[in-house]
Amino acid sequence: MAESTGRRGPRPDAAHERGGAPSPDWEQLERWDRAYYLHNVQAQGQWPWLAVERQAGNYLYLSNGASLLDFQSQLISDSLGHCHPGIYGEITRAMERYGHVFFGMGHEYRARAAKLVIEDVLGGERGWAGRLRVLASGTEAVENCITLARLYTGRTLILTQAHSYHGLTVGATMLRGYRNNLTPGGHPDEVRDVPGFPAHGYIPIPPPEHADYAGPLPLPSLVATEHIIRTLGARNVAAVITEPMFGAGGLAPHPAYMPGLRDLSKRHGFLWIDDEVLCGFGRLGEWFGYQLHPGVEPDLMAVGKSINGSSLPCGAVVASKAIAEFFDQARWWSGSTWDGHPLVCASIVGALETMLADNVLERVRARGRYLRERLDHLAARHPSVGRVAGHGLYHAVDLVDAQGRPIVAEDRYTAFLGDLTDHPNNVVARECAARGVFLGGFVPNTIKVGPPFTISEAEIDAGLAAFDAALSVVDARWC
Ligand SMILES: Cc1ncc(COP(=O)(O)O)c(C=O)c1O
């Protein structure tokens, strides 16, 4: 794959970027990586060697001399492009003074990061948010939200949506959706779940209706969810956890869904955990996805990715004022070596100060409108495009066959069985990569268009030209 991937052309002087250091031996590195690294998602034998030599701006420069326009911000994560000076400058300055400081001590960057999030982004006194804790990943933020919700309410059950994704540690895996299962070697059609799945305490609820749902209201998903709540007994439910727009599943919920779900949680007296790891900090054209729905605010929020442009491993929890106050009075035995790491907090400070100074929301909205207009043009010309849905700089494109059905029938219920190489998402990824663009999807029929906030209109045109060509291949094959 690497040989046919990327666009060759003028590129920055790589040796200069390495400070004159000699070029690494990429063949040797490939042998070590194949021999010793514990890869995920693909079996070892299927692993494509797609090595990135360096990154800059919105581009990845590959070891084979080619480059890729990153039209997906890696995992819809690297929101300010790669190696943004506003972030890396702050990390570099922090490194002159700090290594690791354990959570029992304070430091400059933890205080500044908390002030930026709670006061400058979330409105301080006027807002709902009380406190921030900085952790090592979005998954850890989700785990902490669940524990906080259970300790605060004294209840066990967590409602979790089909098609959702919240991370792959043992607890987060139990949150339904894409769940750490194994397809054993030699058994391409077998699903082997992590023993113990599904676990006590995690209750699946239906996925939301799509944004273009035109059926009756109230939404059937919310009616079914309320039946589940009544069956379980609301007094046993600690929280519901949702994504504003699904990251892995690429599903933009109907606009009535989030307000309706929040109403359910208020009427039945349980918490709402809003997982904003992928959508938070600007991706949907608002600081957070919940702000697309006026009057709706969460109790707990898990964030990550864009909080520091994914420059260093990071996640964080935001607790409401009421929950923060409850834990202020208590002694909670929690913590990790990495809580509030100075360099990670410096990366948050760098990213948020850059985003605030550059008025990032305006930029995301303007570029997002441009992107959506052009995606709608593509949809009008390609019969394989069944739906375009999203906000800001995150749009999901669902691919269908000549009858308008999902090309891979399991669609978002996929367990990733059989030969995946010919799934439409992988066909699109290959065709785009051959044209110098990094773009694909996670579930088989959905392409996730999520370029960095630093993308220009010309780069949007370039990314979509590759996608256009890839869609012609999909049309010819399935429509
Ligand atoms: C919505 C959502 N929650 C949680 C996670 C897990 O975050 P991390 O990969 O930083 O552990 C992700 C990762 O993609 C995500 O999209």
The ligand as an ORCA input file, in Angstrom:
! r2SCAN-3c Opt
* xyz 0 1
  C     -16.347     10.133     21.573
  C     -15.066      9.516     22.052
  N     -14.933      9.203     23.357
  C     -13.802      8.668     23.851
  C     -12.735      8.402     23.025
  C     -11.489      7.817     23.592
  O     -10.498      8.803     23.645
  P      -8.960      8.420     23.597
  O      -8.707      7.757     22.289
  O      -8.235      9.733     23.779
  O      -8.706      7.506     24.740
  C     -12.817      8.719     21.666
  C     -11.710      8.435     20.763
  O     -11.794      8.490     19.558
  C     -14.024      9.278     21.158
  O     -14.173      9.588     19.856
*
